Structures are given as C-alpha cells and as structure tokens.
Amino acid sequence: MKNEKALIVSISQGDQNAFRAVYELYADKVYNTALSYAQNKEDAEEITQDVFTKVFRNAAQFEGRSGVSTWIYRITVNTSLSRLKKRKRFSLFGMGTSVPSNRADFDHPGILLEKKEDAKALFRAIDTLPATQKTAFILSFVEELPRQEVADIMEISLKAVESLLQRGKKNLRIKLEKMYLERRKK
C-alpha cells in the first residue's frame, strides 16, 4: 500500500481507489471527532461527509508540511466548528433547526454503558468551553492524540496547548462540581 502522502497525491489526480483507502483509514476518527463536537449523530455524519468532500477537492493543495492525519484532523476541527457556529447563528435568528435542548441525552459510542451518565455530564460541560479549549480538550483527551499533534492541528505552540488544557480542565472542574451539586439536590 502507498504511504499516506502518496495517497493524497493520487487523490489530487482523481484516483478513487486512493480516496477510498484514505477514507477507510480516517472515517472512524473523523466521525468520532465530529461527534464530540456536534453531539448528535446526524450532524456528525454530515460533518464527516463534508470533511471527505474537502479532502477530495483540496488534495492538490496539500503541501505535505504536516502529516496527513494532522491535515485531516485540522479539516475536521474547522468543519465541526463552522457547523456549530452556523447552527448557533440559525437558532439565534429563529431559522432552521435550533440547537437541540436534549443535548444531555447525547451518547458517545466509545463510552462504557456504566459510565454513560457521567459521560453525558462531561460532554455537556465540554460543550460550554470556549472553542480553543474545547478543541484542545477533545483532541487530547477524547481522541487521545499526542500533544504535539494537537499543537500542529491547531497551528499553535505546544506551550499554548498545555495552557489551553489547564484552563479547560479548571473550567470543566468548576462546571462539573456545579452539575454534581445540582444532581445531589434532586
């Protein structure tokens, strides 16, 4: 099998087999990352489709300065964030579908059954983080990517990623403690 960068070159020349190979390598990772942002399966599926459309259309612009996985994750993050902004903007103006009010019912498929309730609270709290903290947190702790790859995807320094993660964890701790206290009162 060709290396990944060669596959991208082949995709830029219209090779559908190369595109299929890249899709098979990254579809689950893209979907899971999109799901962590969108917190709903339909949107995650649409984001995944959009990401691979962009991969196909933009393969010729891939310069190879980063790894293929970094490039695809960057497309996924940007597409996910754009979708969330668009959804929020439409809901503010009463257009289209609003942000679902039942986001607490979101179930990430990678979470064990006995941890579902805790995971719902965690994803609800992650969803309230600023975009950069949310991205650093999802890529680092949900997708379990190395910190340097997270920095490359976000196009920031490793130190900046660490700072975002510290602030994100602090914000999450505050939000989760508040949620926990509210649950105990019920």
JOFENUR-V425470 format. One record per residue. N is the residue number from 1. RES is the residue in three letters. SS is DSSP state (hx for helix, st for strand, lp for the rest). Layout:
n=N res=RES ss=SS
n=N res=RES ss=SS
This chain:
n=1 res=MET ss=lp
n=2 res=LYS ss=lp
n=3 res=ASN ss=lp
n=4 res=GLU ss=hx
n=5 res=LYS ss=hx
n=6 res=ALA ss=hx
n=7 res=LEU ss=hx
n=8 res=ILE ss=hx
n=9 res=VAL ss=hx
n=10 res=SER ss=hx
n=11 res=ILE ss=hx
n=12 res=SER ss=hx
n=13 res=GLN ss=lp
n=14 res=GLY ss=lp
n=15 res=ASP ss=lp
n=16 res=GLN ss=hx
n=17 res=ASN ss=hx
n=18 res=ALA ss=hx
n=19 res=PHE ss=hx
n=20 res=ARG ss=hx
n=21 res=ALA ss=hx
n=22 res=VAL ss=hx
n=23 res=TYR ss=hx
n=24 res=GLU ss=hx
n=25 res=LEU ss=hx
n=26 res=TYR ss=hx
n=27 res=ALA ss=hx
n=28 res=ASP ss=hx
n=29 res=LYS ss=hx
n=30 res=VAL ss=hx
n=31 res=TYR ss=hx
n=32 res=ASN ss=hx
n=33 res=THR ss=hx
n=34 res=ALA ss=hx
n=35 res=LEU ss=hx
n=36 res=SER ss=hx
n=37 res=TYR ss=hx
n=38 res=ALA ss=hx
n=39 res=GLN ss=lp
n=40 res=ASN ss=lp
n=41 res=LYS ss=hx
n=42 res=GLU ss=hx
n=43 res=ASP ss=hx
n=44 res=ALA ss=hx
n=45 res=GLU ss=hx
n=46 res=GLU ss=hx
n=47 res=ILE ss=hx
n=48 res=THR ss=hx
n=49 res=GLN ss=hx
n=50 res=ASP ss=hx
n=51 res=VAL ss=hx
n=52 res=PHE ss=hx
n=53 res=THR ss=hx
n=54 res=LYS ss=hx
n=55 res=VAL ss=hx
n=56 res=PHE ss=hx
n=57 res=ARG ss=hx
n=58 res=ASN ss=hx
n=59 res=ALA ss=hx
n=60 res=ALA ss=hx
n=61 res=GLN ss=hx
n=62 res=PHE ss=lp
n=63 res=GLU ss=lp
n=64 res=GLY ss=lp
n=65 res=ARG ss=lp
n=66 res=SER ss=lp
n=67 res=GLY ss=lp
n=68 res=VAL ss=hx
n=69 res=SER ss=hx
n=70 res=THR ss=hx
n=71 res=TRP ss=hx
n=72 res=ILE ss=hx
n=73 res=TYR ss=hx
n=74 res=ARG ss=hx
n=75 res=ILE ss=hx
n=76 res=THR ss=hx
n=77 res=VAL ss=hx
n=78 res=ASN ss=hx
n=79 res=THR ss=hx
n=80 res=SER ss=hx
n=81 res=LEU ss=hx
n=82 res=SER ss=hx
n=83 res=ARG ss=hx
n=84 res=LEU ss=hx
n=85 res=LYS ss=hx
n=86 res=LYS ss=hx
n=87 res=ARG ss=hx
n=88 res=LYS ss=hx
n=89 res=ARG ss=hx
n=90 res=PHE ss=hx
n=91 res=SER ss=hx
n=92 res=LEU ss=hx
n=93 res=PHE ss=lp
n=94 res=GLY ss=lp
n=95 res=MET ss=lp
n=96 res=GLY ss=lp
n=97 res=THR ss=lp
n=98 res=SER ss=lp
n=99 res=VAL ss=lp
n=100 res=PRO ss=lp
n=101 res=SER ss=lp
n=102 res=ASN ss=lp
n=103 res=ARG ss=hx
n=104 res=ALA ss=hx
n=105 res=ASP ss=hx
n=106 res=PHE ss=lp
n=107 res=ASP ss=lp
n=108 res=HIS ss=lp
n=109 res=PRO ss=lp
n=110 res=GLY ss=lp
n=111 res=ILE ss=lp
n=112 res=LEU ss=lp
n=113 res=LEU ss=hx
n=114 res=GLU ss=hx
n=115 res=LYS ss=hx
n=116 res=LYS ss=hx
n=117 res=GLU ss=hx
n=118 res=ASP ss=hx
n=119 res=ALA ss=hx
n=120 res=LYS ss=hx
n=121 res=ALA ss=hx
n=122 res=LEU ss=hx
n=123 res=PHE ss=hx
n=124 res=ARG ss=hx
n=125 res=ALA ss=hx
n=126 res=ILE ss=hx
n=127 res=ASP ss=lp
n=128 res=THR ss=lp
n=129 res=LEU ss=lp
n=130 res=PRO ss=lp
n=131 res=ALA ss=hx
n=132 res=THR ss=hx
n=133 res=GLN ss=hx
n=134 res=LYS ss=hx
n=135 res=THR ss=hx
n=136 res=ALA ss=hx
n=137 res=PHE ss=hx
n=138 res=ILE ss=hx
n=139 res=LEU ss=hx
n=140 res=SER ss=hx
n=141 res=PHE ss=hx
n=142 res=VAL ss=hx
n=143 res=GLU ss=lp
n=144 res=GLU ss=lp
n=145 res=LEU ss=lp
n=146 res=PRO ss=lp
n=147 res=ARG ss=hx
n=148 res=GLN ss=hx
n=149 res=GLU ss=hx
n=150 res=VAL ss=hx
n=151 res=ALA ss=hx
n=152 res=ASP ss=hx
n=153 res=ILE ss=hx
n=154 res=MET ss=hx
n=155 res=GLU ss=lp
n=156 res=ILE ss=lp
n=157 res=SER ss=lp
n=158 res=LEU ss=hx
n=159 res=LYS ss=hx
n=160 res=ALA ss=hx
n=161 res=VAL ss=hx
n=162 res=GLU ss=hx
n=163 res=SER ss=hx
n=164 res=LEU ss=hx
n=165 res=LEU ss=hx
n=166 res=GLN ss=hx
n=167 res=ARG ss=hx
n=168 res=GLY ss=hx
n=169 res=LYS ss=hx
n=170 res=LYS ss=hx
n=171 res=ASN ss=hx
n=172 res=LEU ss=hx
n=173 res=ARG ss=hx
n=174 res=ILE ss=hx
n=175 res=LYS ss=hx
n=176 res=LEU ss=hx
n=177 res=GLU ss=hx
n=178 res=LYS ss=hx
n=179 res=MET ss=hx
n=180 res=TYR ss=hx
n=181 res=LEU ss=hx
n=182 res=GLU ss=hx
n=183 res=ARG ss=hx
n=184 res=ARG ss=hx
n=185 res=LYS ss=hx
n=186 res=LYS ss=lp
